[in-house]
């Protein structure tokens, strides 16, 4: 016969598992799922995020799970793992050249927010059912597109900094110092084309066009990320709507 204490533990575990598997997801299931995943994945999280960055990522993960369930969370986790891995590539070289991310590549809350702003908006729209059932797929598409855009940007940028030799300003094609906002290397350009992310060039153009203007000093890397990723998300939603309209004609 099972002891009362063991039965109590088994019951608690069973309830927790049922809560995690809730469909559709609830805020309670989202918080519990994130707590478990963050505890198990703490070594990876610490390598890629500061303490405040982990707190911001927990909020993002909870929101993502609540809006899109485990599949949405998996997308964000995939972005984080790949993004962290490419950021660490040739870190010593990047630091010596002054183009590495701060804190050994451990990103803070500003980076988390900048990378996820468009996705968070789509998540909130999905949670509150903006536009009704007919728009739910659009919010999912916008969410996916935002993180695909950011992942493409991160991979091309970090690999470009690691292996690129000469950087060019995209608006003039003039050679500029490494780390200049709006500059791109040959490896970055190739990776951007492979990833088919036009929005990455949009980010570079914005940074290049405004880098010398005093009134846009607020437009740092995190702010440009918000604009870049929003462009990718909006473009995906717009293209989806155009395709649907053409199919109905």
Buried (B, 14 or more C-beta within 10 A) or exposed (E): EEEEEEEEEEEEEEEBEEBBEBEEBEEEBBBBBBEEBBEEEEEBBEBBBBEEBBEBBBBBBBBBBBBBBBEBBEBBBEBBEEBBBBBBBBBEEBBEBEBBBEEEBBBBBBBBBBBBBBBBBBBBBBBEEBEEEEBBEBBBBBBBBBBBBBBBBBBBBBBBBBBBEEBBBBBEEEEBEBEBBBBBBBBBBBBBEEBEBBBBBBBBBBBBBBBEEEEBEEBEBBBBBBBBBBBBBBBBBEEBEEEEEEEEE
